[in-house]
Amino acid sequence: MYGTDAGRTHRTHRTVRPGVLAGGAAAAAMVVLAGCSSSEPEGGTGGNGPSDRPERAGAPFWVNPENKSAKALDEVRGNGKKQEAALIEKIAEQPVGEWIGTDDPEGDARRATEAAAKQGVPALMVLYNIPHRDCGQYSQGGAKDGAAYRDWLGKVVKGIGDREAWLVIEPDALPHILEPGCVPEAKHAEQYTLMNEAVTELKKLPATKVYLDAGNPHWIRDAGRMVEPLKRAGIDKADGFSLNVSNYQTTEENVEYGNRLSSMVGGKNYLVDTSRNGNGPMEGDEDAEAWCNPPGRALGQAPTTDTGEERADAFAWIKRPGESDGTCKSGPEAGEWFHDYALELARNAEAG
């Protein structure tokens, strides 16, 4: 499916950890052009499957009925674990970002958008394949070079075609460029160019909304620092930017930051990943990986395009809740299903 992309982790800010925002605040079936993925694309890869199965009524984006949370739900139900099933259902019933893989990017994009079109909603997708991604952390990797990235992108574009999709472009990439010692300086120009080309190609399609990732308020605290990177990456052509992907900062803080940044980039709108921010971030700096599978977190606000905020297009689950940020705190590989953690996220949300 998505290799390590869907599990990608994100930084909050350098003093807290040398990692990445896990996968991350993935809304409609949206295409996110960055981010941690799993080893294969999430469901919808074989047979008729998801396109013939109904999504949750009223969901703003396509709900993939064959993603990891749905499979986990089937398993616990089959084992008669009713209490666990009730918790996992809180995740499985919601639309989450589809992190586009590298094995069959055209097929992944086509299957997601075709299934979403049958339901009359957009697909929410994440593109996470920039060369030199994740600065050597749990989701390190990406395309081997610019040519490979352009080939992959072309296949994604072809797979989307004229169908509706919301896309998040390369979570963490721009904040990583701003982080000293992260992306080699010689590669900065190439990364800006590739993201700019991604925006250009995706916006040539008739029914896409495209958002460049801009980190989170606790990573790049001075919103003004994000202005030049966003401009170089093509924000003027994009629909807006995404915040808090795979992270835990509160919705309120992201909205305040998003409004401030928006005013600096021509009033562009934004998305906030609310997948795991129900209890906010883990407190204190004593844990160098406070961003990675932190305990005590909770599912955040359910995906919606009715945000009550003029410039917030959606609160979306861009990161797939229940998938690991990496092999920290007894977690599996980035992007793999972390059942105990999924139960904790849902249980804490219920308690809140």
N, C-alpha and C positions, 0 to 999 in steps of 0.2 A: 504494500500500500504506500506508506509514506516514509519508509526508512526511519530515520530518527527524527524527522521533521515534526510530526504531530506531537512529539514529546518534548520538543524544544523548550529550553528554559530561558528566562530573561533576567537581566540584572535589575536591581532596584536603584542602586547607585554604588559607586566603586568601593566605598568604605564598608558596605554591607557584604558584598560578595564579588568575586571575579567571575560571575556567571552571566546567564542571559535570562530575561523574563521568560519563564516557561510558557511555552506555547502558546511567553506566551505569549481577548476578552473579547470566543470567538463566540440570533439574527437570521436573515434570509439565507438561503443556501449561498454562501458568499465565497468567492474565491480569494484566498489570502495568498499573496505572492511571497510569503516568507513563513518561517515558523517551523517548529519541530513537527515531524511527521512520524508515522509508525513505519513498520517495515513494508507494508503494502497499503494501497488506498483503502479507505474505510468503506467496506461494503459496496454494493452496486457494481461489482466487477464481473459478475457471472450470471448467465441466464437472464430471466426477466426480472427476478428479484424485486428491488426497491421500487422500480417504476410501476409495478402492479399492486403495491401495498400502500394503504392510505397513510398520510401523515396526520399529526395531531391537528384537529380542527382549530383554526384561529392562529396557528403558528405563523410568524412573519416570514420565515424561511423554510426551506425544505427540511423535513426530518428524515434522515436516513434510517430506515427500519432495519438495517443490517450492520450498524456500527458496533463498536466494541461494547458499549453500554447495553445495547439491545440484546447482544449475544449473552452478556452476563446476566441480564434479566431472565432470558429464557432458561439459563442453567439453574439459577436459584429457584425459579418457579418449578422447574422439573424435579428439583430435589425437595420440594415442599417447604422451602424456607420463606414463609409468607412475610415475616418482618423484614428480612433482607430485601425481598422483592419489592416491598412497598417503598423502601429507601432508594433502591437502584432505579425504580420507575421514575423518580423525580428527575433523574438525569436522562434516561432513555426517551422520555416523552418530549424533550426539548430539541430544537434545531441547534446544531453545532457546526463549526467550520469544517469544511472538507479540505484537508491538506493534500494538495495534488502531488502525487508521487512521480518517480522517475522511470519506472518500468513501462508504463503506458499512459503518459500524460494526456494524450489526445483522447483515449478511451475513458480515462477517469473524468475528464472535463465534460465529455459528451454524455456519459451515463448520468452524472449528477444534474446537469442542466436539463436533460430530457425528462428525468424523473420529476424534477422541480416544475417544469413546464406543464406536465400532466396534472399537477396539483394547483397550478395557477399562482405559484409563488417563485421568488428568485432562489437561486442556489447561492449559498455563502461559501466562498472558497478562499483558500490561503495559498499563496505562491511563496515557497520557502526553499530556494535553491541557489541563492547567490554564491558565487565562488568565495572561498575563505570565510564562510559563515560561522558564527558562534565563537569565534576567537579561541578555538581549542577546547571548548567546554563540552558538555555532554552531547550536544547535537552538532558537533563540528562536522564540516564537510561541505556539501554543496557541489555545484557543477565544477568540473575540473578546470574550465577556463571560459572566457567570454563566448567563444564559438559554440561550446556545448550548451551554455545557458540560452543563447539565442535559438538554437535548434529546439531545445525543450520548450521555450516560450512559444515558438511558432506552432508547436503541436497543441499546446494548451489553447491558444487562440483559435485554431482550427476546430478543436473539440467544442468550444463554446458556441461558435457560429452566431446565429441571430437570436439565440435564447438569452433570457434574463439572468444576470449573475451580478453579485456584489463581490468584489475582490479586494483582499488586503495584500499589499505588496511588501514582501520581505521584512517580516517582523525582526526588530533589533538591528537591522543593517545600518540605518543612519545613526542611531545612538552609538553603535560600535565604532563608526568612523570617528566620532568625537572623543572616543576614549583612548588616551595615549597608550601606545604599545599594544593595541588590539589588532586592528587591520593595518597591515604594512602600508606605509604612506604611499609607496609606489603603486598600490592597488586602489587608492581612493578614487582616482579619476575613472577607472574602469567600472567600479561599483556604481558611481553616480550615473555614468553613461548607460549601464545596463538597466538600472531602475527607470531612468528617463525613457528608454526605449520600450520598456514594459508598459509604462503608462500610455505612451503614444500608440502602441499596437492594440492594447486592450480598449482604448477609447475610440478606435476606428470601428469597433463593433457597435451594432445599433442599440444594444440593450444592456450595457454594462455600467456599473458604478465602481469607481476605482479609488482606493484609499492607500496612501503611503504611510507606513508605520512611523510613529514619532515617539516611541518609548513610553515612559510614564513619569508622573510628577516627581517621583523620588529618585529618578535616575538622572535625567537632565533637568535639574531644578530651575535653571534660568531658561524660560521658554524662548527667549531671544536667541539662544545658541542654536535652536533648531531651525531658525528661519532660513539661513543660507543653505544648509543641507537639503531642506525640503525644496527650495527653489531649484537647486542643481539637479535634484532627482525628478523634477517635473510637476511640482504641486500646482502650478498655474494651469496645467492641462487636466489634472486629476479632479475628482469630486471632493476630495478632502483627505483627512489623515485618521489613523487609528491610534488608540491609546490603551495602555494597560494589558496588552496581549500577554497571556500566560502569567500575569502578575496579580497582586492582591490589594493594590491601593484602592481606597474607597471611591465609590461612584461620585460622591460630592466633590472630592479633591480632583478627580479627573475632569469633571465638568468645569470647575473653576479654572483649571489649567488649560483645558481645551478652548474655553472662551477667550482666554488671554492669548493663546497661540493663534487662534483663528483671526483675531484682530490684527495680527502681524503678517498674515499671509492672505490678505484680500478677502477676509470673511468666509473662508472655506469651512465646510461642515466637518463633523468628525463622528467616529464610532468609539464606544467604550466597551472593553471586554469585561463583563460582569460575571464571568463563569465561576470564579472562586473568591470573590471579594466580599462575601457576606459578613465576615468578621473583620475585614480590613487586613493589613499586613501583620506579620509576626513582629512583636515589639522587641527592641533591643538590638544591639550590634554584636552581641557575644557569639552569635552563630554566623560564621563566615558564609554559610550557604542558607541564609534565612529565606531565600527565594525558592529553595529546592525541596519540594514535598513538606512544607512547614506544617507542624501539627496545629490543631485547634482552628483550622480555617473552615469556611462554610461556603456552600453555593450562594451566589449572589442573585440579584434581580433577574427574573426570567426574561428571555429575549423579547424585545418589543421595539417597534418603530414609533410608538406613542410615548416619547420620552418626557414631554412637557418642557423640553429645552429647545429653543429655536434653532440652535446650531448642532444639536446632537441628533444625527439621523437615526441612530439605533443604539440600544444597549444590547449587545450580542454576546453569545458564548463562542468566542473565537477559538480559545483553547478548549479542548475536549475534556471536561471534568472527569476525573477517574483515571486518566492516563498519566503515567509517571513523568516527573520532570527529569529523572535520571537516577543513577544508582547511588542515591543518598538516602539516609534515614530508612534503610531496609527496602528501598524501592527497586523495582526492576529497571531494565533499560528504558531510556527516554522514549515515550510514546507507547509503551506497553501498558496493558490494563493493570491497575494497582487496586485490587478489590477492597482491601481494608481501608485504603485512603478514600475511595469513592464512598464507602459507607459512612466514614467520618464526615465528609463534606455534606452529605445529605442529612445525616443525623444532627449535625450542628445547625444547619439551616432550619430544620424542623424545631429545634430547641429555641432558636432565636425568634 
